[in-house]
Amino acid sequence: MQVMKILAFAGSNSSESINHQLILFLVNQINEVETEIIRLTEFNIPLYGIDIEKNKGFPKGVLDLYDKIQKAEGIIISVAEHNGNMTAFFKSVFDWLSRYNRSFLEGKKIMLLSTSPGAKGGASALALTQKALSYFKGELVTSYSLGNFHKIFKDNRITDEVIEGKLTELIRYFLSELSFND
């Protein structure tokens, strides 16, 4: 019997990423299935460039990340926002993966999140990433934008009970949509 897996990561290259902190909090609520939290920076993926692709091919980090994505049934992503967009780092990772296989998310169910210190919670980056997921054949199951991160996240947990309840509900819904719960 194959063990089903959820892969989780933040679309940020910050060592103090609040999106990574949100991922850690959410994944710690999942006990039913195997989960793996990764940091995209560990893959040493360079900024995408057509010249690199033509002259050197696909970096090992791209192939390793692609392999991890293919082995997961569900993916939880929390995207950071810079100036109303997804980060250049995260866009570059998506560019590399989509150049390797345009449908790199095909068959993957996705929970998409964003957070920021501001009230909008990275909603613009969330919307742009949500649109991009369809190009890569990912199936968005649920999404959530969490504003005012530093006001409601203390000691590695969400202090607002209503928001914590909403996120728990979204995690449960996401898990219910994965095929290993059929």
C-alpha positions as CSV (number, residue, x, y, z in Angstrom):
1,M,0.0,0.0,0.0
2,Q,1.4,3.4,-1.0
3,V,1.7,6.0,1.8
4,M,0.0,9.2,0.8
5,K,1.9,12.4,1.5
6,I,1.4,16.1,1.8
7,L,4.2,18.4,0.8
8,A,4.3,21.9,2.4
9,F,6.4,25.0,1.8
10,A,6.4,28.7,1.8
11,G,7.0,30.8,-1.3
12,S,9.7,32.8,0.4
13,N,13.5,32.8,0.7
14,S,13.5,34.7,4.0
15,S,15.2,32.8,6.8
16,E,12.5,34.3,9.2
17,S,9.6,33.8,6.8
18,I,6.2,34.3,8.5
19,N,4.7,32.2,5.7
20,H,7.0,29.3,6.8
21,Q,5.9,29.9,10.4
22,L,2.3,29.6,9.2
23,I,3.1,26.4,7.4
24,L,4.7,24.9,10.5
25,F,1.6,25.8,12.6
26,L,-0.8,24.2,10.1
27,V,1.2,21.1,9.3
28,N,1.5,20.4,13.1
29,Q,-2.3,19.9,13.1
30,I,-2.1,17.1,10.6
31,N,-1.7,13.6,12.1
32,E,-3.6,11.5,9.7
33,V,-1.1,11.4,6.9
34,E,2.6,11.7,6.2
35,T,3.7,15.3,5.8
36,E,7.0,16.9,4.7
37,I,7.9,20.5,5.2
38,I,10.6,21.8,2.9
39,R,12.4,25.1,2.5
40,L,12.7,26.0,-1.2
41,T,16.1,27.7,-0.5
42,E,17.5,24.2,0.3
43,F,17.3,23.4,-3.4
44,N,19.7,26.1,-4.6
45,I,17.6,27.0,-7.6
46,P,19.1,30.0,-9.5
47,L,17.0,32.8,-10.9
48,Y,15.4,31.5,-14.0
49,G,17.1,32.4,-17.2
50,I,16.7,31.0,-20.7
51,D,20.5,31.1,-21.3
52,I,21.0,28.9,-18.2
53,E,18.4,26.5,-19.5
54,K,19.9,26.3,-23.0
55,N,23.5,26.1,-21.9
56,K,23.3,24.0,-18.7
57,G,19.9,22.4,-18.7
58,F,17.8,22.1,-15.6
59,P,19.6,22.5,-12.3
60,K,19.6,19.5,-10.0
61,G,17.5,21.4,-7.4
62,V,14.7,21.9,-10.0
63,L,14.7,18.1,-10.7
64,D,14.8,17.3,-7.0
65,L,11.9,19.6,-6.2
66,Y,9.9,18.3,-9.2
67,D,10.4,14.8,-7.9
68,K,9.1,15.7,-4.4
69,I,6.1,17.4,-5.9
70,Q,5.3,14.3,-8.0
71,K,5.5,12.1,-4.9
72,A,2.9,14.1,-3.0
73,E,-0.8,14.0,-3.4
74,G,-1.5,17.2,-1.6
75,I,0.5,20.4,-1.5
76,I,0.2,23.2,1.0
77,I,1.8,26.5,-0.1
78,S,1.9,29.8,1.7
79,V,3.0,32.6,-0.5
80,A,4.8,35.8,0.5
81,E,4.0,39.1,-1.1
82,H,6.4,41.8,-2.3
83,N,4.8,45.0,-3.7
84,G,1.5,43.3,-4.5
85,N,3.1,40.3,-6.3
86,M,4.4,36.9,-5.5
87,T,8.1,37.1,-4.6
88,A,10.6,37.0,-7.5
89,F,12.2,34.0,-5.8
90,F,8.9,32.0,-5.8
91,K,8.1,33.1,-9.4
92,S,11.5,31.9,-10.5
93,V,10.9,28.5,-8.9
94,F,7.6,28.2,-10.7
95,D,9.2,29.3,-13.9
96,W,11.9,26.6,-13.7
97,L,9.3,23.9,-12.8
98,S,6.9,24.9,-15.6
99,R,9.7,24.9,-18.1
100,Y,10.6,21.4,-17.1
101,N,7.0,20.3,-17.3
102,R,4.2,22.8,-17.9
103,S,1.7,20.5,-16.1
104,F,4.0,19.9,-13.0
105,L,1.0,20.2,-10.7
106,E,-1.3,17.9,-12.6
107,G,-3.2,15.7,-10.2
108,K,-2.1,17.6,-7.2
109,K,-4.7,19.1,-4.7
110,I,-3.6,22.3,-3.3
111,M,-4.2,24.4,-0.2
112,L,-3.0,27.9,-0.9
113,L,-2.3,30.4,1.9
114,S,-0.7,33.8,2.3
115,T,0.1,36.0,5.3
116,S,1.7,39.4,5.9
117,P,2.1,41.9,8.7
118,G,-0.5,44.1,7.0
119,A,-4.3,43.8,7.1
120,K,-4.7,42.3,3.6
121,G,-2.5,39.3,4.4
122,G,-0.8,39.0,1.0
123,A,-4.1,38.8,-0.8
124,S,-2.7,40.1,-4.1
125,A,0.1,37.4,-4.2
126,L,-2.5,34.8,-3.2
127,A,-4.7,35.8,-6.2
128,L,-1.9,35.8,-8.6
129,T,-0.6,32.4,-7.4
130,Q,-4.1,31.0,-7.6
131,K,-4.4,32.1,-11.2
132,A,-1.0,30.5,-12.0
133,L,-2.0,27.2,-10.5
134,S,-4.5,26.6,-13.2
135,Y,-1.8,27.0,-15.9
136,F,0.2,24.2,-14.3
137,K,-2.9,22.0,-13.9
138,G,-3.0,22.1,-10.1
139,E,-6.4,21.7,-8.4
140,L,-7.1,24.4,-5.8
141,V,-9.1,22.9,-3.0
142,T,-9.1,25.9,-0.6
143,S,-7.3,29.2,0.0
144,Y,-7.0,31.7,2.8
145,S,-5.3,35.0,3.4
146,L,-4.2,35.8,6.9
147,G,-3.7,39.4,7.7
148,N,-1.9,41.1,10.7
149,F,0.3,38.1,11.3
150,H,2.4,39.7,14.1
151,K,-0.7,40.7,16.0
152,I,-2.3,37.2,16.0
153,F,0.7,34.8,15.9
154,K,2.6,34.4,19.2
155,D,4.6,31.5,20.6
156,N,4.2,29.5,17.4
157,R,0.4,29.6,17.4
158,I,-2.5,31.7,16.4
159,T,-3.9,33.5,19.3
160,D,-7.2,34.5,17.7
161,E,-9.6,31.6,18.4
162,V,-11.9,32.5,15.5
163,I,-9.1,32.5,13.0
164,E,-7.5,29.4,14.5
165,G,-10.9,27.6,14.1
166,K,-11.3,28.8,10.5
167,L,-7.8,27.4,9.6
168,T,-8.5,24.1,11.4
169,E,-11.7,23.9,9.4
170,L,-9.9,24.5,6.2
171,I,-7.2,21.9,7.0
172,R,-9.9,19.3,7.7
173,Y,-11.7,20.2,4.5
174,F,-8.4,19.9,2.5
175,L,-7.7,16.5,4.0
176,S,-11.3,15.3,3.2
177,E,-10.7,16.2,-0.5
178,L,-7.6,14.0,-0.8
179,S,-8.2,10.6,-2.4
180,F,-6.7,8.6,0.5
181,N,-9.8,9.7,2.5
182,D,-12.2,8.1,0.0
